[in-house]
């Protein structure tokens, strides 16, 4: 017999729960960052939604500061990034608005609990009704 289930109750990784924010500006330049250093689980997905792209040259990017890697390169389009493995690294959303109305938001959707597999075997096999196994 093979049972499939999930370990524990549904949860959000600490990093995923903390990585929620937005940037809104109209008609001025800006550069800023939003950082979280809590952990992310494999399969957590960062979603960035661009509602208004600002002037030409405005962009955002997301970095893993601990591993010194870029998760999402310079863009002004809505994007997603899925963590391939768990990490406790510091993640930063970097925003550069060259002017005009820039409106972006970001959030993270947790991968949820890690699935588990449980295998049950009876001995003796086959057993008969009423027999201890």
C-alpha positions in Angstrom: 0.0 0.0 0.0 1.3 3.5 -0.9 0.0 6.6 0.9 0.7 10.1 -0.4 0.3 13.1 1.9 1.8 16.3 3.0 4.1 16.9 6.0 2.4 19.1 8.6 0.1 21.9 7.9 0.2 24.4 5.0 2.7 27.2 5.8 4.5 30.0 4.1 8.2 30.2 4.3 9.3 33.2 6.4 11.0 34.9 3.4 8.0 34.4 1.2 5.7 35.8 3.8 8.0 38.9 4.2 8.5 39.6 0.5 5.4 41.7 -0.2 5.6 45.4 -1.2 5.0 47.9 -3.9 6.5 51.1 -5.4 4.4 54.0 -6.7 5.8 57.3 -7.9 4.6 59.9 -10.3 6.8 62.3 -12.3 10.1 62.1 -10.5 13.2 60.0 -10.4 13.9 57.5 -7.7 16.2 54.6 -6.8 15.4 52.4 -3.8 15.5 48.9 -2.4 13.3 46.5 -0.5 15.1 43.7 1.3 14.2 40.6 3.3 16.7 38.1 4.8 14.3 35.4 5.9 14.4 31.9 4.4 12.7 30.8 1.2 11.6 27.2 0.4 12.2 25.4 -2.9 9.3 26.2 -5.2 8.4 29.6 -3.6 7.5 32.0 -6.4 8.2 35.7 -6.5 5.6 37.6 -8.6 6.2 41.1 -9.8 3.4 43.0 -11.4 4.0 46.2 -13.4 0.9 48.4 -13.6 2.5 51.4 -15.1 6.1 51.4 -16.5 7.2 55.0 -15.9 9.5 56.7 -18.4 11.9 55.0 -20.8 14.8 53.7 -18.8 12.9 52.8 -15.6 13.5 49.3 -14.4 13.6 46.9 -11.5 15.7 43.9 -10.7 15.8 41.3 -7.9 19.1 40.0 -6.4 20.2 37.3 -4.1 22.7 39.4 -2.1 24.2 36.6 -0.2 25.0 34.5 -3.2 25.7 37.6 -5.3 23.4 36.5 -8.1 20.6 38.2 -10.1 17.3 36.4 -9.8 15.4 38.7 -12.2 17.5 40.9 -14.5 16.8 44.6 -15.3 13.2 44.7 -16.7 10.1 46.8 -16.6 7.8 43.8 -17.5 5.7 41.7 -15.1 7.8 38.6 -14.2 8.1 35.6 -11.9 11.0 33.8 -10.3 10.8 30.3 -8.7 13.4 29.3 -6.1 15.0 26.0 -7.2 16.2 25.2 -3.7 15.7 26.4 -0.2 17.8 29.3 0.9 18.3 31.6 3.9 19.9 34.3 1.6 19.1 38.0 1.6 16.9 39.0 -1.3 16.5 42.6 -2.5 14.1 44.2 -4.9 15.8 47.2 -6.6 13.8 49.9 -8.3 15.0 52.7 -10.6 12.5 55.2 -11.8 13.8 57.7 -14.3 10.6 59.7 -14.1 7.0 59.5 -15.0 4.4 57.3 -13.3 5.9 54.0 -12.1 3.7 51.5 -10.3 4.9 48.0 -9.5 4.1 45.5 -6.8 5.7 42.3 -5.7 4.6 39.3 -3.6 5.7 35.7 -3.0 3.5 32.6 -3.2 4.7 29.8 -0.9 5.3 26.3 -2.3 3.5 25.0 0.8 4.4 21.9 2.7 6.8 19.4 1.3 5.1 16.2 0.1 6.0 12.9 1.7 5.6 9.3 0.8 4.8 6.5 3.3 5.0 2.9 2.3 3.2 0.2 4.4 4.0 -3.5 4.0 2.3 -6.4 5.8 4.1 -9.5 7.1 3.1 -12.2 6.6 1.9 -11.4 3.2 -0.7 -12.5 2.2 -2.4 -12.4 5.6 -5.7 -14.0 6.5 -8.8 -12.4 8.1 -8.2 -11.8 11.9 -4.4 -12.6 11.7 -2.0 -10.0 13.2 0.3 -8.5 10.7 
